[in-house]
Amino acid sequence: MTSETSSQAHWITDPAELDRWLLKHAGEPLALDTEFERVSTFYPIPGLVQVGAGDGLYLIDPDVAAASNQFRQVLADPDTPKLLYAMSEDLELFRHWLDIRPAGVLDLQIGVALAGAGFSVGYARIVETLFNQSLDKSATRSDWLKRPLSAAQQAYALEDIRYLAPLYDWVCEQLQAKGLMKALAEESTRFADDLYQQDDPASHYLRLRGGWALDERRQQVLQRITQWREQECRDRDRPRNRVLPDAVLIALAERLPRNKAELQSVKDMPAVVVRRFGDRLLSLIQGNGESIDAFTRIRPPLTREQQKQYKQLKQVFHTIAEANAVPIELLAPRKRLENLVQSRQIQAGPLQEGWRAALIAPVSDKIEAILNP
């Protein structure tokens, strides 16, 4: 059943009622947000779900949302647009809490950037700019696990989804005029896919800064011990630095300790880790029968010559970005541009796919000339 608090916040308190409400709005864009806690855990802990469509905005306790079959189906349905803003943490929550990778997601922060209103603009700022409404953000860091929620918390949670539908309408209008209507869905899907790939414990070593300087053997060690650390964090639900910091992983791979005494001598190596996991770490470092999952060398920084090419390419992409009122950070993210310089393969690369292809096609010859002079 739905209930209403004195602060005029509407709650859906029964999974069957949530099912019926979602079926009533089947196929309609669903405004969606979450609140959660994450202080001393690896995984975020759900505190609240906010949804909106057609006839109103609603707050839902996590246990009610989790018990709703229709809610799970809607999240996974690629034909039901889910309207979110800066969605990375929401997607991570759904992935680990409900074991669902939401499909049909539209990140309106990306939409705002494509519309030419700025890159990585905060929700409160764009709401104030477009709708002349100032949002109270004082409840952002409050305790979302306690019950009952305060009136201020409920009001804050509702404001987080109140403007998603009108913002979506505005974004669509702007993108239609720019011929970029498909770009929002494409880029949101790409962003979500990148997040899911980063969740793979076997590839997390690629994200460790400084690991590129290790030789191939040591990078393989780094992959094994980083994969162990990632799985240990998941099993114990502990943050990475509470298990083993990145810098210690790199030091272990660099020094290749042969016994527990050498393990303990590594700077900032926790004694408790040596006591509990020393034998396991030594086995991983020595590679005793350990398999390697799809090893790829960590990309090094650009050479001096590559830095020169990078600057030339960035100027080309900057011109394209300005001409189409799209932030260069979105059109050609730094990591993708660096990968392009190192691979020298513009035709097969991600910068030549989807919505970017039409924008880049007129200067593809110029890009090719820079990459392969």
N, C-alpha and C positions, 0 to 999 in steps of 0.2 A: 504494500500500500504506500501511497505518497503521503508525506506529512509536511507541515509548514512550521517553521520556528518563528519566534517573535521578531527575528530580524528579516523575515520574509524570504528566508532561504528554503527552497523546496528540496526535500529528500526523497529518494526512492529507497525504501527499507526492506523490500521483498524481491527476491530474484524473479519470481513469476511476473510481478508488476514491471520489472525492468525488461523482461522478455517481451511483454505486450507493448510496452512503449517503443521499443526498438523495432518491432514488427510494424507498428503503426507508421513509422518513419522509414521503412525499408527503402534503401537506395538513395535516400536524401543525404546531403553532406552532413556529417556528424562533427560538431565542435567537440574537442576532446583535450583533456589535460589531466595531470596527476600531481599529487603532493606526496612526498616521501621523506624518510629519514635515512641518513647515511653518514654516521660519524665514526664508528669503530667496526664496521662490517665491510666485506667485499661487495656484497649485493645490496642494492637499495631496498628498504623496507617500505611497502606501500602504506600510505596513510589516508589517502582520499582519492576518489575518481570524480571528475566533473565532466558532464556531458550536456550537450545542447542541440536541439533541432526543432524547427517548426514552432511548437507551442510553448517552449520554455527551456529553462536551464535547471539542471538538477545536480545534487550532490549525492554520492553513493559511497558507503563504507566498502572497503576492499573485500570483505567476506561475502557481501551481497553481489558485487560484480563478479567475483570468482565463481560463484554458484550459478550464474546465469549462462546457460548454454548459448543463448542468442547473442550475448555480449562477446563471447569467444568467437562465434561465427562472424559477427560483424567486423571484429578486428582483423580477421583473416581474409575477409572478402575484398578482392581487388576492385570490385565494381561499386563499393560503397566508399565515397571519398571521406577520409578522416582529416579534419582540419586541425592542425597543431601549430605551435609557434616555438621555434628552437627545440626540435623534437628529440634530440639525441638521448637525453636522459629518460624521457618517456618510453622510447623504444627499448632501451636497455631494461627498464623496469618490466615491461610486458614480456620481454624475452625470458627473463629469469623467474619472474613471479608466476606467469601463466604458461610458460613454455610456448609462447606464440610470437611469431615474427609478423607484426601487422603489415598488411598489404593495402594498397590504395591510399597510402599516406601522402598528405600534401603539407609541406612545411612552409607556412606563410612567411616566415623570415626569409626564406629563399625567394618566395614570390615577391616580397617587397624589394629585394635586391634586383630581381629581373625587371621589375617595374621602373627601376631607376631612382628609388627613394633611399638608396644607401645600402652598404654592405654591413651585415651583422647588427642591424638596428634593433634595439631593445623593444619589447612589446609595449611598455609604458610610453616610450617616446613616440612610437608610431601611432598609438591611440590618441595621444595628445595632439599630434600633428594633424591627423586626418579627421578626428571626431571632437577635438577641443575638449577632451575629458582628461582630468588629472587623476591618476590611480594612486591609491594609498598602498605603498609597498611595505608597510611596517610589520606585517605579519609573515613576510617571506621566510624568515628563519625561525619561526615559532615551532612548537612541538605538534606535529601533525598526527602523532599516535595517541595522544590523550583524548579522552571523551568526558564530557561533551566539549566540542569545539566552541570557542568563544564566538560571539557575534562578529567580531572583527575578522576572525579567521574565515568564517563562512562568507562574509562579504567579499573578502580578498579572493577567495577561491572562485566565487561566481564571476567576479570582474575579469578573472583570467580567461574566461571563455565567452564573456558577453559580446565582445567585439570581433570574434573570429569569423562569424558569418558575414557581417558587413565588410570586414577587411578582405575576405575572400572575393566578394562581389567587386570591390574596388580593384583588387589585383587582377581579376579576370578582365575587367574593362581596359586596364592599362596594357595587359599582355595582348589582348585582341588587337588593339590599335598598333602594337609593335610587331605583330605577326609571330608572337612567341607563346601562343596558347599551350602548345604541347610541352614547352620547356619546363613548366612548373612540375608536372608529373614526372617527366624524365629525370630532372635533377633531384627531385625528392627521392625517387626510387634509387638512383645512383648513390645518393648520400646514405640511405638506409643500408644498401648492399655493402658499402664500404665499412659501415659500423659492424655489420655482422661478420665480415671477413676479419676485422681487427679483434674479434672475440675469440679467434682460434688460438688456443694455447701454444700450438706448434709454430706459429708465425710471430708470436709476440716479440721474440728476440730482435726482429727487424726494426722495432721501434726504440731500441735502446741506443741513446745518443753515445757516441764514442766507440761502439762496438765495431764500426767499420775498420778501425785501425788494426784489428786483430787479423792474423793470417787465417787461412781457410780451416785448418785443424782447430784452432782456438774458437773460431766462429761456430763450428759444429758443436764444440763443448758448450759454448754460450747458448746455443739453441736447446741443448738437452737440459741444462740446469735451469734455464728460463722456463721451459715447458714444465719442469717439475715444480718450480715456484708457483706458476700460474695454477696448476692443478691443486697444489697444497692450499693456496688462497681460497679456491672454490670449495674444497672439502671442509676447510675450517671456518669459512666465511670471515676471513680476516683481510684487511687491506694489505697491499703488496709490501709497503715499507714495514709493516708489523711482522712480516715473515722474513724477507730478505730484500734489502734495497737494491736498486738497479746498479749502483756503483760497486757494490760488493760482488754482484754477479759478474760484472766485467773484470774485476780484479781476480776473481777465481779463474776465469777463462784465460786471463793473461798469465797468471803465475803457475797454474796447473799443480796445485799442492798434491803431495803424494801420501800424506798421512794426517792424522788429526792435529798433530802439533803444528804442521805447516798450515792447515786450515785455520787454526786459531790465530796464527800470526797475521792473517790477512786483515788489513785495516777495517775497523767497524764491523768485524764478523761477530755476531752475537754468540756468546758462549753456549746459550741454551740450544741454538741451532746445531752447534758442533756435537753437543751431547746427544740430542734426539735424532739428528739426521746426518751425522758425520759420515757414517758408513755408506749411506745412500748417495750422498754428494760425491764421495771419493769414487764410487762405482761409476757414476755418471761422467765425472771428469776423465776417468781412465777409459771410458767407453767399452767396458766389459760386456760384450754381447748386446749393447744398446743399439737399437735401430734408429735411423735418422729419417725424419718425416720431411720429404720434399725440401731438401736444403737449398737455399738461395743465398748467395753472398750479399751482405749488407752494402747498399750503395754508398760509395765514398762521397765526400764533398766534391764540388766541381773543381777542375783544374783551372789554372789561370786562363788558358785558352777557352775553356768551356764557360768561364765566367764572362768573358767578352761576348761569346755567342748568346749567353743568357740575357745580357743587357740589350743586345740588338733585337732578340726575339721579344723581349718584354716591351720594347718600344713599339714593335709592330702590333702586338696584341693590345697595347694601351690605346693605339689609334683606333682599332676595331671596337674596343670597349667604349671609348668616347663617342664614336659615331652611332652606336646603338644604345647609349645610355645604360650600359650594363657594367657593374663594377669589374675591374680586371681581376680582383680576388676571386670572383665567381667564374668569369670566363676562362681564365688561365691561372688556376691556383699554383703557388710557388712550387710545390712538390711535383705537380704534373709538368710544369715547364722545365724543371730540372731533369726529370725523367726523359723528356723529349730531347733535351740537349745531349744526354748521355746515350740514348738509344738511336738518335738520328733517324727516327722512323715516323714521320708525320702522317703518312697515309694510313698506317695501321694503328695509330695511337688513339687514346681516348679523347684527345683534343679535336679529332676529326670525326667524331660520332655525334648522332642525335642533333639537337638544336644548334650546336656549335658549328656543324658542318657548313651550313649555308652562310654563316657569318665569316668563316675563315676561308672558304673557297676562293674568293677574289684575290687573296694574298698568299695562296699556297705555294706559288712559284717563288715568291720572295722568301718565305720560310725555308723552303728547300735549299735555296741558294745560301742562306746563312748557315744551315746545318751541314751542307756539303759543298763548301766553296771550291 
